[in-house]
């Protein structure tokens, strides 16, 4: 959306703080990394306490004047504020400081615009940008309130340029949403095909720059782009993994999370994030060398809850142990054995074999392989099992069908709610099969 010079832009960072905040320096460091990812050169940074936001500027008038003087002294042409700015606040700050002012949301959207490579990713980013831009279509310039009409070739509409721009934005947003709906339908068809083959989905999640793409490449050899920067990759990549005791599964590399992720982005990336929400197992990749890793884990948990993936089983993967002195590859359990952890280095490959074992144990332990006898009167249940993609094979005789089931237990349990008594019948049959034999 923005044209920038090859040398980047000179930027001043503003980190807002509130009383009692203890992670101000960490937030400023992360914001500086975001600015660098967008191509900006940071020439100065300041902290501004915002206990009661100013309706006009967000910041106090004294701090705004300090910013203007700092901008003049450093020759900066951009001010980045680590806070959500209202359209009025953004416009007033730009007018007073006489340079572009961008809030946290606008900066992250700009980085996503730089990183998106696939057709779907570009559509998603443009949709989020246009929704963000639509809220800023206000009378910031006098020319926008002039009306068309009155001259040859312009008679008729009689609407202001502002109204015209808003109408064009609405039209483009609707067009993008329709295209994304088609892409989402294609993704759903692919997912159904995977379900028909009863192949589990394992999704990599984690804070941005935790090493998800590096780990994905280590496991699959896919050669996905990976770099030591925030949001290095956006587009989801899926690969089929063979050769483990648990059988084949699909591994998905998805976009990294970050604290205060813009809601427009979460909404635009719903189809991409479905790979996380519909997964049978999440590999939560954590930077073991990050001193803020506990907060990062909490931020990821918040996003997972927002997209409805907080109930999916997780395997915590502590990456980058090569940066932690004395740390060795290991596999352990916490919370009374209910939570598994693997410590490894995706860059060097240390501990990846332990990850393979943990995945095999989790997918194999939580997988149901059995044969159900269905009578000829239970043909509807048989059809629903095929539609759910849990049937591996079947044999038939005069009394009905011998249906071989091979699927994750969670997927079968989700079928317990089937109507017409089919769910109850399935549950009874599976529970009977789980009873110990005399």
RAVENMO-V220926 format. One line per field, one symbol per residue. ss: DSSP state (H for helix, E for strand, L for the rest). phi: phi as a letter, one per 20 degrees, with the letter a starting at -180 (. if undefined). A space follows every 10 residues. Layout:
ss: ???
phi: ???
This chain:
ss: LLLLLLLLEE EEEEEEELLL LLLHHHHHHH HHHHHHHLLE EEEEEEEEEL LLLELLLELL HHHHHHHHHH HHHHLLLEEE ELLLLLHHHH HHHHHHHLLE EEEHHHHHHH HHHHHLLLHH HHHHHHHHHH HHHHLLLLLL LHHHHLELLL LLLLLLLLLE HHHHHHHHHH HHHHHHHHHH HHHHHHHHHH HHHHHHLLLE EEEEEEELLL LHHHHHHHHH LLLLLLLLLL LLLLLLEEEE ELLLLLLLEE EEELLLELLL LLHHHHHHLH HHHHHHHLLL EEEEEEELLL LLHHHHHHHH HHHHHHLLLL LLLEEEEEEL HHHLLLLLLE EEEELLLLEE EEELLLLLLL LHHHHHHHHH HHHHHLEEEE EEEEEHHHHH HHHHHHHLLL EEEEEEELLE EEEEEEEEHH HHHHHHHLLL LHHHHHHHHH HHHHLLLL
phi: .decfffnce cdecdeccgn fddfffffff fffffffene dfdabcdcfc fcgffecmef ffffffffff fffdmfcbdd deafdfgfff ffffffelaf ccegffffff ffffefcfff ffffffffff fffffdecfe cfffefdfon dfncfpfmdf ffffffffff ffffffffff ffffffffff ffffffelef dddecqfgme offffgfffd mfmffcbebf lfcdffccce ddnegfnfbd dddcffebfl fgffffffeg fffffefefe bdeeecffee fdffffffff ffffffendf efgccedeem ffedfnecfa cbcclmnede ccdbcffenf nffffgffff fffffdddcb cdedfffdff fgfffffemd eeabccbfeq cddedbafgf ffffefegfm nfffffffff fffeffef
